[in-house]
Structure formats: C-alpha cells, structure tokens
Amino acid sequence: MRFLHTADWHVGKPLRGRSRMEEYAAALEEVASIAIDRKVDAVLMAGDVFDSPAPPPEAEKLVYDFLARLVPEKIAAVVIAGNHDHPRRLGALSSLLEGLRIHVRPEVRPPAQGGVVALASRDGQEEARVAVLPFVPERKVGDACMVMDAEYSWYEAYSARIEQILAWLVRDLDPSTVNVVLGHLLVSGSRFGTGERQLHLGDIYGINPQQLPASVQYIALGHLHRPQELTAPSKTFYSGSLIELDFGEREQDKRVVLVEASPGKAASIESVPLTAGRRLRDVSGTFEELQGLAGGLGDAFLRVTVKTSAPVPGLAEKVKQLLPNALDVTVDHPREEPGPAESRTSLEPAELFARYYARKNGAEPSEALSALFQAIYEDAQQ
C-alpha cells in the first residue's frame, strides 16, 4: 500500500499581518496532485491542520476542498488534531466524513473505538491498520503529578504516559496487515526551528525514540516543522510543514513523504519536494548594496538589516519602498552604550521611549507616535 504523509499545514496563519491564503491554496493543490498522480491509497495528515482553534471560514474551505478532491479518486484520508487545532471543532464533521473514507480523529480513542483505523487498498487486495495518536495536552496527563510531586516528575509522567498509550494502540496489530502509527508529538533528540510553540518543545515533553513501536512499518509524525528522519526501531519521519511558516524556517526545502509498505516488510520511503509557497530570506547590507540585490530577490518575503554609519531619518521606510516584500527592517548603526540603570530611572517614560525608538529605528519618533505613547501610558497609570 502507498501512503502520502503530510503535517503541520497551519492553514490560516498570516506572516507579520500578511495573508498567505493563496500560498496555502497552491500548496494544498500541489499535495492533492501528488496524491492523485502517484495513486496513493491514503493521505495521512499528522495534525495542526489549522493555525488557530477558531480558523477563518476561508481556511476551513481550503481544507475541506482538499479532502473533497480525494473522494472521487478513491483516496482515503486519516486526519488527527495537533496542538493548534480545536478538537471539538475539527471533529464536528467527523461522522459525515467517515462515510467518505475520511477519518478524523481529534482526540485519543481506544483501539476498538476508532483509535486504530482500518484502510483497504484501492484494489482491495491489501489492508492497513493506522494507530492514531492526536496531540494530548499536558494538562490532561500531568495535572495530578504537578500537584502531588516535583515538576520534573510531571514531565516524566507525561512522556511515560504517551509511551504507554502508543504501546496500547499497537499491541493487537496483526502482522498480516500494513501497520502504521500516525501521531502528533515530540520525540527527544529531534531538530526544530522557531515555528513550533516553545511550550510544547524541548526534551521535557519528548518521548524516548527507542520507546516508539518496533512492530509497525512506518511512524508518521507531526509537530516539528523541519523535515527529518529519526533514529527509532521503525522508520520514523516528521514530514515537516507545508510552507515556510516563519523566519525560523527560512530557506527550508518543504516536502511530503511517500511511503510504500507491504505486510511484514520494511517500508520504502521517498521525499517529494513541494514548490508552492514563497521563500523567506534574510538580507543584509548598506542601502546601496540592497539596491543592487533588489532585482534578484523574486517574490520572497524578506527580513532586512540595513547597515549605516549613523542614524538616518526615514531609512526604514526607504528600504520598504525599495523592497516591498520586506516584512521586518532593522537599522544597524553604531549606538551609544546605555547609561547606568540609575541614570535611566531618572528619565521620564516618554524620554525612555524616544531613546529606545531612536536606537531601534535610527530616527526620532514622530509627534503623533510620541503623543500616542503618552496617551497609552497615562491610561495604564489609571
């Protein structure tokens, strides 16, 4: 059987206030085309379908349009919730979708109640069992431990419980079927960027990779946005995010993973690159150097550092006019060292704000901005 493994779409997530809905639409169209062209039996979506627990309607439409494309092609789908998804919202249409071979699992279930999804191949000759582990909030596992014991015991309890749940889900899988795990979780030792919520990252919440099941052909993971393979008893991959979601993922090559597996045999893996989505780049130089680079940056979103020997009023605005895709502009010039804390405490808040703004932007704040700061400060004092 052949599967397409994808994860961490985060549909609806903007970048510095800019909508990226066209990019998500293009990327999902690309994924659907790969699934259809390569005649996969099922799409495995490993969580964080949406970026928000309350996604905008246009984000939901993109996702359901994608799933609708699979139905006439006889491609099944298994979709689990990630930490960005609202379980009840994601599962609201699960009963309707189940009849279309789109299996949505927003929360952990016992194997006999949907925790293991049975999938038939397109030709009906083979069968797969997909053990699903949606994201488990740490409060649901660790509250009692946090109250009763030291904090490190809470984290230990969380990872140990996740390992127990995984073992429980796969314990009755039959070697005569293709067996897969689909999970949204952190595995210790994985590499990550800045696109993932830091609360759910770090080895404190990570499970030991050697405790992952050895009895399955493939483990499809979501949660980390950097595509990577893990060293584990079974072939284990994070497919990575759909597009570069923030500058922590700049210039990463995004992909989906194609998995081909037969009962009792090791799976074969193929990474298929995704080309949709605008690249994210860091650019640095003097204004004159940036002028020379401007023609070769394409449509990439930019984080720009402009270098100058002294503050230049309006320089950041000039850079944004030169590079319309610049989302962040930092003016880098020699600055006076801040004075001792004692001298700063003698300054009025408005003066402190003006000095900070000048150091950050290379120019004094406008009268309107200074007045706005003063008004907000006065409101906060009431």
C-alpha positions as CSV (number, residue, x, y, z in Angstrom):
1,M,0.0,0.0,0.0
2,R,1.1,3.5,-0.7
3,F,0.6,6.5,1.7
4,L,1.3,10.2,1.5
5,H,2.4,11.6,4.8
6,T,1.9,15.3,5.4
7,A,1.5,17.5,8.5
8,D,1.6,21.0,10.1
9,W,-0.4,22.8,7.4
10,H,-1.3,25.7,9.8
11,V,-3.8,26.9,7.3
12,G,-4.8,30.5,8.1
13,K,-1.6,31.6,9.7
14,P,-0.5,35.0,8.5
15,L,3.0,36.3,8.4
16,R,3.6,39.7,10.0
17,G,0.0,40.6,9.3
18,R,0.0,39.5,5.7
19,S,-2.4,36.8,4.5
20,R,-0.9,33.7,2.9
21,M,-4.2,32.1,1.8
22,E,-3.1,32.0,-1.8
23,E,0.1,30.1,-0.8
24,Y,-1.9,27.6,1.3
25,A,-4.3,27.0,-1.6
26,A,-1.4,26.4,-4.1
27,A,0.4,24.1,-1.6
28,L,-2.7,22.0,-1.0
29,E,-3.4,21.8,-4.7
30,E,0.2,20.5,-5.1
31,V,-0.2,17.9,-2.4
32,A,-3.6,16.7,-3.9
33,S,-2.0,16.4,-7.3
34,I,0.9,14.4,-5.9
35,A,-1.6,12.0,-4.1
36,I,-3.6,11.6,-7.3
37,D,-0.7,11.3,-9.7
38,R,1.1,8.8,-7.5
39,K,-2.1,6.8,-6.9
40,V,-1.7,6.7,-3.1
41,D,-4.2,4.6,-1.1
42,A,-4.4,7.1,1.7
43,V,-3.3,10.6,2.8
44,L,-2.0,10.7,6.4
45,M,-2.3,14.2,7.9
46,A,-0.4,14.3,11.2
47,G,-2.0,17.3,12.9
48,D,-2.0,21.1,13.1
49,V,-4.5,21.3,10.2
50,F,-5.3,24.9,11.1
51,D,-3.2,27.5,12.9
52,S,-6.0,28.6,15.2
53,P,-8.6,26.8,17.3
54,A,-11.1,29.1,15.5
55,P,-9.9,29.2,11.9
56,P,-11.4,31.7,9.5
57,P,-14.0,30.3,7.1
58,E,-11.7,30.6,4.1
59,A,-9.2,28.4,5.8
60,E,-11.8,25.7,6.5
61,K,-12.9,25.9,2.9
62,L,-9.4,25.2,1.7
63,V,-9.0,22.1,3.9
64,Y,-12.4,20.7,3.0
65,D,-11.9,21.4,-0.7
66,F,-8.7,19.4,-0.4
67,L,-10.4,16.5,1.2
68,A,-13.2,16.6,-1.3
69,R,-10.7,16.1,-4.1
70,L,-9.6,12.8,-2.7
71,V,-13.1,11.2,-2.7
72,P,-13.7,10.7,-6.4
73,E,-10.1,9.4,-6.7
74,K,-10.9,6.7,-4.1
75,I,-8.1,8.0,-1.8
76,A,-8.8,7.6,1.9
77,A,-7.5,10.1,4.5
78,V,-6.7,9.9,8.2
79,V,-6.6,13.3,9.9
80,I,-5.6,13.9,13.5
81,A,-5.6,17.0,15.7
82,G,-2.5,18.9,16.6
83,N,-1.9,21.3,19.5
84,H,-3.1,24.2,17.3
85,D,-6.4,22.5,16.4
86,H,-9.6,22.7,18.5
87,P,-10.6,19.0,18.9
88,R,-14.3,19.6,19.0
89,R,-14.3,21.9,16.0
90,L,-12.1,19.6,14.0
91,G,-14.3,16.7,14.8
92,A,-17.6,18.4,14.2
93,L,-18.0,16.8,10.7
94,S,-16.3,13.5,11.5
95,S,-19.5,11.4,11.3
96,L,-20.3,12.9,7.9
97,L,-16.8,12.4,6.6
98,E,-16.4,8.9,7.9
99,G,-18.7,7.6,5.1
100,L,-16.4,9.2,2.6
101,R,-13.4,7.3,3.9
102,I,-12.1,10.5,5.5
103,H,-11.3,9.5,9.1
104,V,-10.9,12.4,11.5
105,R,-9.6,11.7,15.0
106,P,-9.5,14.8,17.1
107,E,-8.8,13.0,20.4
108,V,-7.3,9.8,21.7
109,R,-9.6,6.8,21.5
110,P,-9.4,3.1,22.4
111,P,-8.3,0.9,19.5
112,A,-11.8,-0.7,19.2
113,Q,-13.5,2.8,19.2
114,G,-11.6,4.4,16.4
115,G,-8.1,4.6,17.8
116,V,-7.0,2.2,15.1
117,V,-8.3,3.0,11.6
118,A,-8.7,0.1,9.1
119,L,-8.0,1.1,5.5
120,A,-8.4,-1.0,2.4
121,S,-6.1,-0.6,-0.6
122,R,-7.5,0.9,-3.8
123,D,-7.6,-2.5,-5.4
124,G,-9.0,-4.2,-2.3
125,Q,-6.1,-6.7,-2.2
126,E,-4.4,-5.4,1.0
127,E,-5.4,-3.8,4.3
128,A,-3.7,-1.3,6.6
129,R,-4.2,-0.5,10.3
130,V,-3.3,3.0,11.3
131,A,-2.9,3.6,15.0
132,V,-3.7,7.3,15.7
133,L,-2.3,9.5,18.5
134,P,-3.7,13.0,18.3
135,F,-2.0,15.7,20.4
136,V,-2.5,15.1,24.1
137,P,-2.4,18.4,26.1
138,E,0.0,18.0,29.0
139,R,-2.7,19.2,31.5
140,K,-4.7,16.1,30.7
141,V,-1.8,13.9,31.7
142,G,0.2,15.9,34.2
143,D,-2.2,17.9,36.4
144,A,-2.2,15.3,39.2
145,C,1.6,14.9,39.1
146,M,2.1,18.7,39.2
147,V,0.0,19.0,42.3
148,M,1.4,16.0,44.1
149,D,5.1,16.0,43.3
150,A,8.0,17.9,41.9
151,E,7.8,19.5,38.5
152,Y,10.3,17.1,36.8
153,S,8.0,14.2,37.8
154,W,5.2,15.9,35.9
155,Y,7.3,15.8,32.7
156,E,8.4,12.3,33.3
157,A,4.8,11.2,33.8
158,Y,3.8,12.9,30.6
159,S,6.3,11.2,28.4
160,A,5.8,7.8,30.1
161,R,2.0,8.0,29.7
162,I,2.4,8.8,26.0
163,E,4.7,5.8,25.6
164,Q,2.1,3.7,27.3
165,I,-0.7,5.0,25.1
166,L,1.3,4.2,22.0
167,A,2.1,0.7,23.2
168,W,-1.6,0.1,24.0
169,L,-2.7,1.3,20.5
170,V,-0.4,-1.1,18.6
171,R,-0.4,-4.1,20.9
172,D,-3.1,-6.0,18.9
173,L,-1.9,-5.1,15.4
174,D,-1.8,-8.1,13.1
175,P,1.4,-8.8,11.1
176,S,-0.7,-9.8,8.2
177,T,-1.7,-6.1,7.6
178,V,0.3,-3.0,6.8
179,N,0.7,-1.3,10.2
180,V,1.3,2.4,10.6
181,V,1.4,4.9,13.5
182,L,0.1,8.5,12.9
183,G,1.0,10.8,15.8
184,H,1.3,14.5,16.8
185,L,4.0,14.5,19.4
186,L,7.6,15.4,20.2
187,V,10.4,12.8,20.1
188,S,13.5,13.6,22.1
189,G,16.6,14.5,20.1
190,S,14.6,15.9,17.2
191,R,15.7,19.1,15.5
192,F,13.3,22.1,15.4
193,G,13.2,25.7,14.4
194,T,11.2,28.6,15.8
195,G,7.9,27.8,14.1
196,E,6.7,25.5,16.8
197,R,5.2,26.7,20.1
198,Q,8.0,26.5,22.5
199,L,5.7,25.4,25.4
200,H,5.4,22.1,23.7
201,L,9.0,21.6,22.8
202,G,12.2,20.6,24.5
203,D,13.2,17.3,25.9
204,I,10.9,17.8,29.0
205,Y,8.0,16.7,26.9
206,G,9.8,14.5,24.5
207,I,9.4,10.8,24.4
208,N,12.4,8.5,24.0
209,P,12.7,7.5,20.4
210,Q,13.7,4.0,21.4
211,Q,10.3,3.6,23.0
212,L,8.5,4.1,19.7
213,P,6.8,0.9,18.5
214,A,9.0,-1.6,16.6
215,S,6.1,-3.6,15.3
216,V,5.0,-1.2,12.5
217,Q,6.2,-0.4,9.0
218,Y,6.1,3.3,9.4
219,I,5.6,6.1,12.0
220,A,4.2,9.3,10.5
221,L,4.7,12.3,12.8
222,G,3.7,15.9,13.0
223,H,4.5,18.8,15.4
224,L,8.0,19.7,14.2
225,H,8.2,21.8,11.1
226,R,11.7,20.8,9.9
227,P,11.5,17.7,7.7
228,Q,13.6,14.9,9.2
229,E,14.1,11.2,9.8
230,L,14.6,9.9,13.4
231,T,16.6,7.0,14.6
232,A,14.0,4.7,16.0
233,P,13.0,1.0,16.0
234,S,10.7,1.6,13.0
235,K,11.1,4.0,10.1
236,T,10.0,7.3,11.6
237,F,9.7,10.7,9.9
238,Y,8.5,14.2,10.5
239,S,7.2,15.3,7.1
240,G,7.6,19.0,8.1
241,S,5.3,21.9,7.5
242,L,3.5,22.7,4.2
243,I,5.2,26.0,3.5
244,E,7.9,28.1,5.3
245,L,5.7,29.5,8.1
246,D,8.1,32.0,9.7
247,F,11.7,33.1,9.5
248,G,12.8,30.2,11.8
249,E,12.1,28.0,8.7
250,R,13.7,30.3,6.2
251,E,15.0,28.6,3.1
252,Q,14.0,25.1,4.3
253,D,13.0,22.7,1.5
254,K,9.5,21.6,2.2
255,R,8.2,18.2,1.2
256,V,5.7,15.3,1.6
257,V,6.7,11.8,2.3
258,L,5.6,8.9,0.1
259,V,5.5,5.5,1.9
260,E,5.2,2.2,0.2
261,A,4.7,-0.8,2.5
262,S,3.6,-4.4,2.5
263,P,2.8,-6.6,5.5
264,G,5.9,-7.8,7.3
265,K,8.3,-5.9,5.1
266,A,10.2,-2.7,5.6
267,A,8.7,0.4,4.0
268,S,10.3,2.2,1.2
269,I,10.4,6.0,1.6
270,E,10.5,8.8,-1.0
271,S,10.6,12.5,-0.2
272,V,8.7,14.6,-2.8
273,P,9.6,18.3,-2.7
274,L,6.9,21.0,-2.6
275,T,7.5,24.1,-4.7
276,A,4.4,26.2,-3.7
277,G,4.8,28.9,-1.1
278,R,7.0,31.9,-1.1
279,R,10.5,31.6,0.3
280,L,11.6,33.5,3.4
281,R,15.1,35.2,3.3
282,D,17.4,37.3,5.5
283,V,19.0,40.1,3.6
284,S,21.7,42.5,4.9
285,G,23.7,45.4,3.5
286,T,24.0,49.1,3.1
287,F,21.2,50.8,1.3
288,E,23.3,50.9,-1.9
289,E,24.1,47.2,-1.6
290,L,20.4,46.5,-1.1
291,Q,19.6,48.4,-4.3
292,G,22.0,46.0,-6.1
293,L,20.3,43.0,-4.7
294,A,16.7,44.1,-5.2
295,G,16.3,42.7,-8.7
296,G,17.3,39.2,-7.7
297,L,15.1,38.5,-4.7
298,G,12.0,37.4,-6.6
299,D,8.8,37.3,-4.5
300,A,10.4,36.1,-1.3
301,F,9.3,37.6,2.0
302,L,12.3,39.4,3.5
303,R,13.8,40.2,6.9
304,V,16.2,43.1,6.2
305,T,19.1,44.6,8.1
306,V,20.2,47.9,6.6
307,K,23.7,49.0,7.7
308,T,24.6,52.6,8.1
309,S,27.3,54.6,9.9
310,A,24.9,56.9,11.7
311,P,21.1,57.3,12.2
312,V,19.3,58.3,9.0
313,P,15.8,59.6,9.4
314,G,13.2,57.7,7.3
315,L,15.7,55.0,6.3
316,A,13.5,52.0,7.2
317,E,10.7,53.5,5.1
318,K,13.0,53.9,2.1
319,V,14.0,50.3,2.4
320,K,10.4,49.2,2.4
321,Q,9.8,51.2,-0.7
322,L,12.8,49.6,-2.4
323,L,11.9,46.1,-1.2
324,P,8.0,45.9,-1.0
325,N,8.3,42.3,0.3
326,A,10.3,43.4,3.4
327,L,8.3,42.4,6.4
328,D,11.0,43.4,9.0
329,V,13.5,46.2,8.6
330,T,16.2,46.7,11.2
331,V,18.6,49.7,11.0
332,D,22.1,48.6,12.2
333,H,24.4,51.5,13.1
334,P,26.8,52.3,16.0
335,R,24.9,53.1,19.1
336,E,25.9,54.8,22.3
337,E,26.1,52.4,25.2
338,P,23.1,52.7,27.5
339,G,23.8,54.6,30.6
340,P,23.8,53.1,34.1
341,A,20.5,52.0,35.5
342,E,20.5,54.8,38.0
343,S,20.5,57.5,35.2
344,R,17.8,55.7,33.2
345,T,15.4,55.7,36.2
346,S,15.6,59.5,36.4
347,L,14.2,59.8,32.9
348,E,10.5,60.3,32.1
349,P,8.8,57.3,30.4
350,A,8.3,59.4,27.2
351,E,12.0,60.1,27.0
352,L,12.9,56.5,27.6
353,F,10.5,55.5,24.8
354,A,12.0,58.2,22.4
355,R,15.6,56.9,23.1
356,Y,14.5,53.3,22.6
357,Y,12.7,54.2,19.3
358,A,15.8,56.1,18.0
359,R,18.1,53.2,18.8
360,K,15.8,50.7,17.1
361,N,14.9,52.7,14.0
362,G,17.7,55.3,13.5
363,A,15.3,58.3,13.8
364,E,13.3,60.1,16.4
365,P,9.6,59.1,16.8
366,S,7.1,61.4,15.2
367,E,5.0,63.8,17.2
368,A,1.9,61.7,16.6
369,L,3.6,58.5,17.8
370,S,5.0,60.2,20.9
371,A,1.6,61.6,21.7
372,L,0.1,58.1,21.3
373,F,2.7,56.6,23.7
374,Q,1.9,59.3,26.2
375,A,-1.8,58.6,26.0
376,I,-1.4,54.9,26.4
377,Y,1.0,55.4,29.3
378,E,-1.4,57.7,31.1
379,D,-4.3,55.2,30.5
380,A,-2.2,52.4,32.1
381,Q,-1.5,54.6,35.1
382,Q,-5.2,55.0,35.9
